[in-house]
Amino acid sequence: MESSLRPLHLLLLAFAVSLSFPSPPSIEAAPSSPPRKVRLSLYYETLCPYCSRFMVKYLPKIFDDGLISVVDLELVPYGNARIVDSNGTIACQHGPYECLLNTVEACAIDTWPDLATHFQFIYCVERLVVERKYSDWESCFQATGLDSQAVLNCYNNGRGKQLELQYASRTNALQPPHTYVPWVVVDGQPLYDDYENFKAYICKAYKGNPPKACESLAFLKIRPGLKANPADRVCYTKQAESPSEVVCKPSIACPCHVRCHKLAIHCTIHIDTGRPLHHYLKAQVRNDDNRNL
């Protein structure tokens, strides 16, 4: 009898010992943080036809296919402009109207930090550029249902110019320096003339599970480091046509109704021609409409 109870006695003893020495707590794997988004930066100017074409035809695709979920997109509307004096006067490659729209789009980004909001407005403006109707840019407020007042105030009170000077500093600090626009950069690496293939670069740079949008891009060949040639769709850096700043002459009457009547420039003259600025801008629109995009 005693021998038959010995195994049970040993089991009870082992159980008692186990109670006196609690088991170590289970270690659960710490939840992993989501992969970092890919930084996509577009350095552009509003009236470069290749910039507007890229923004209307190519860039919206990342919103349509969901790739935007892994992308941190930033728009830098300055391009090939330059600062021409110590007062911060900016001259734009395609003239004063480009400076106006660069500043308006900078103000839109500042007014509506949410990407989906400011992009729909900028897309509307750039679509008008493609259609050669960019003098109607104010219609984009109504088309998008966005209030115009904050953007117009930003332009008129000097905030817009400060934003453009900040964008100038960022653009001029690019390494390697940009030589044309659109200048598309993925995680700090410029895509050069392969910028239309930007989605493939995003998918390659993303370290997480590839989004479904990347499946259709698996066959695309990445060509890093290519330089543009004269046949490429870019606007090269060159001397800007004319300063964007104007000299306000309150004594100059501006009787003509103009598209930009809500902006302060309606009572100014162009510093090169001496004519009321709205005449200069309207003439420029007519001239630009004769160019092929």
ZIKAFEN-V543652 format. One record per residue. RES is the residue in one letter. SS is DSSP state (helix for helix, strand for strand, loop for the rest). Layout:
BEGIN
res = [RES RES]
ss = [SS SS]
END
This chain:
BEGIN
res = [M E S S L R P L H L L L L A F A V S L S F P S P P S I E A A P S S P P R K V R L S L Y Y E T L C P Y C S R F M V K Y L P K I F D D G L I S V V D L E L V P Y G N A R I V D S N G T I A C Q H G P Y E C L L N T V E A C A I D T W P D L A T H F Q F I Y C V E R L V V E R K Y S D W E S C F Q A T G L D S Q A V L N C Y N N G R G K Q L E L Q Y A S R T N A L Q P P H T Y V P W V V V D G Q P L Y D D Y E N F K A Y I C K A Y K G N P P K A C E S L A F L K I R P G L K A N P A D R V C Y T K Q A E S P S E V V C K P S I A C P C H V R C H K L A I H C T I H I D T G R P L H H Y L K A Q V R N D D N R N L]
ss = [loop helix helix helix helix helix helix helix helix helix helix helix helix helix helix helix helix helix helix helix loop loop loop loop loop loop loop loop loop loop loop loop loop loop loop loop loop strand strand strand strand strand strand strand loop loop loop loop helix helix helix helix helix helix helix helix helix helix loop loop helix helix helix helix loop loop helix helix helix helix strand strand strand strand strand strand strand loop loop loop loop strand strand loop loop loop loop loop loop strand strand strand loop loop loop helix helix helix helix helix helix helix helix helix helix helix helix helix helix helix helix loop loop loop helix helix helix helix helix helix helix helix helix helix helix helix helix helix helix helix loop loop loop helix helix helix loop loop helix helix helix helix helix helix loop loop loop loop helix helix helix helix helix helix helix helix loop loop helix helix helix helix helix helix helix helix helix helix helix helix helix helix loop loop loop loop loop loop loop strand strand loop strand strand strand strand loop loop strand strand loop helix helix helix helix helix helix helix helix helix helix helix helix helix helix loop loop loop loop loop loop helix helix helix helix helix helix loop loop loop loop loop loop loop loop loop loop loop loop loop loop loop loop loop strand strand loop loop loop loop loop strand strand loop loop strand strand strand loop loop loop loop loop loop loop loop loop loop loop loop loop loop loop helix helix helix helix strand strand strand loop loop loop loop loop strand helix helix helix helix helix helix helix helix helix helix helix helix helix loop loop loop loop]
END
